[in-house]
C-alpha cells in the first residue's frame, strides 16, 4: 500500500487517468493493470516492515486530517508522502533526484487538474458581446403532462431570456 501511495504510482495515475468534471481521476481497468507494482515477496522482512510503517504514518495522518478530499488536506499529507517516497527510493535504489522530480510533477499535474474545476453556473451564457442571463422555466412548465410523455420535459424555447 505504501508503494501505491508513492509519487511513482501517483505519477502513473495522473498521466494515464482521465480527469472527470469534479476533478477526480477515472482509471480504466487496462490503465490500472499497467501501474508498476513491485513483488513484495522479493523484499526482505526489514524492507516490508519499513514500508508498512510509512503507510501506517499516512493512515494515522489521514484519520487526524479527515481524508484527502481537498487540496489543503492533500498538502497536509506532504510529510507522509515524502517519508513514503524516501523509503521507496531507498528500498528500490531509485535515485533521490528521480523521486523528487516525480513528486514535483505529481503536484503540478494535480494542481492543474484541480484548477479546472469551477462551479457550474447554468443561468449564465457567455457570448462575445454580452452575458445573457437565463432563468429556468417555472415548475408548472417543467411538469410533464400525459400528452407530452414522448416530448422532452422542457423545450429549449421555454427558457426565458432576462438579458
PEQUI-V220218 format. One line per field, one symbol per residue. phi: phi as a letter, one per 40 degrees, with the letter a starting at -180 (. if undefined). psi: psi as a letter, one per 40 degrees, with the letter a starting at -180 (. if undefined). burial: 1 if it has 16 or more other ideal C-beta (glycine too) atoms within 10 Angstrom, else 0. Layout:
phi: ???
psi: ???
burial: ???
//
This chain:
phi: .cccbccccccccccccbcbccgcbcbcdcccccccbcccccccccccccccccccccccccccchhbcbcccccccdcccccccccccccbfccdcccccccccccccccccccccbccbccbbcbccacccbbccccccccccccbcccccbccccccccc
psi: ddddeiddddddddddihhideeihhhidddddehhhihedeiidddddddddddddddddddddeifeiddddddeddddddddddddddefiiddddddddddddddddddddehihhgeehhhiddihhhiiiiiddddhhiddfdeiidhideehihe.
burial: 0110111111111100101000001010001000000000000000100110011001001000100000000101100110111111101001000010011001101100100000000000000000000000000000000000000000000010000
//
